[in-house]
Amino acid sequence: MIRLYHNPRCSKSREALSLLENAGAQVEVIDYLKTPPGVEELTRLLQLLELEPRQLMRRKEEEYSALDLDDLTLTPSQLISALADNPRLLERPIDAVA
């Protein structure tokens, strides 16, 4: 099963869901704005995808600059907490094997 962290208002996210469904994949869709992943889930996703926290961040979102997330002294834990507290920052779509 594929878990898709999805924003139904995002065209790229809708396109990803459509591609997966048309390929016959079993998809667990999670509207991450309504059900945001917590710190533990984000940490697991980052490990699974072999990514750093900033690679999952939408840097053009208002929250990114408002929270000064481009500060290179921030630790991965601080960045993950910012993602958990501000799900709009999550790059989308995110898909991972459940």
C-alpha positions in Angstrom: 0.0 0.0 0.0 1.2 3.5 -0.8 0.5 6.3 1.7 0.0 9.6 -0.1 0.2 12.8 1.9 -2.1 14.8 -0.2 -3.5 18.3 -0.6 -6.7 18.1 -2.7 -6.3 21.8 -3.6 -2.9 21.2 -5.2 -2.9 20.2 -8.9 0.4 18.3 -8.6 -1.0 16.4 -5.7 -4.2 15.6 -7.5 -2.2 14.5 -10.5 0.0 12.2 -8.4 -3.1 10.6 -6.9 -4.7 10.1 -10.3 -1.5 8.5 -11.7 -1.3 6.1 -8.8 -5.0 5.2 -9.0 -4.8 4.7 -12.8 -1.8 2.4 -12.3 -4.0 0.3 -10.0 -2.0 1.1 -6.8 -3.7 0.8 -3.5 -3.5 4.2 -2.0 -4.0 5.4 1.5 -4.7 9.2 1.1 -4.0 11.4 4.0 -5.1 15.0 3.8 -2.1 16.4 5.7 -3.7 19.8 6.3 -6.5 18.1 8.2 -4.4 15.3 9.7 -0.9 16.6 9.8 2.0 14.1 10.5 3.6 14.6 13.9 7.3 14.7 14.7 7.7 10.9 14.9 5.9 10.4 11.6 8.0 13.1 9.9 11.2 11.7 11.3 10.2 8.2 9.9 9.3 9.7 6.5 12.6 11.5 6.3 14.5 8.4 7.1 12.5 6.3 4.7 13.0 8.8 1.9 16.6 9.5 2.9 15.9 13.3 2.9 16.9 16.2 5.1 14.1 18.3 6.7 14.5 21.2 4.3 14.0 18.9 1.3 10.4 18.4 2.5 9.8 22.2 2.9 8.0 24.5 0.6 10.4 27.4 0.8 8.1 29.9 -0.9 5.4 29.6 1.8 5.0 32.6 4.1 5.7 30.5 7.1 9.1 29.6 5.9 10.4 33.2 5.9 8.3 34.2 8.9 9.8 31.4 11.0 13.3 32.2 9.7 13.7 28.6 8.6 16.6 29.4 6.2 18.7 29.9 9.3 21.5 27.4 8.9 22.0 27.0 12.6 18.6 25.3 13.1 18.9 21.7 13.9 17.1 18.9 12.1 14.9 18.5 15.2 13.9 22.2 15.1 13.1 21.9 11.4 11.0 18.8 11.9 9.1 20.5 14.8 8.4 23.5 12.5 7.0 21.1 9.8 4.8 19.4 12.4 3.5 22.7 13.7 3.0 24.2 10.2 1.8 21.5 7.8 1.4 24.0 4.9 5.2 23.9 4.8 5.2 20.3 3.6 6.2 19.8 0.0 3.5 17.9 -1.9 2.7 15.3 -2.7 4.7 13.0 -0.5 4.3 9.3 -1.2 5.8 6.5 0.8 5.3 2.8 1.1 3.1 2.3 4.2 
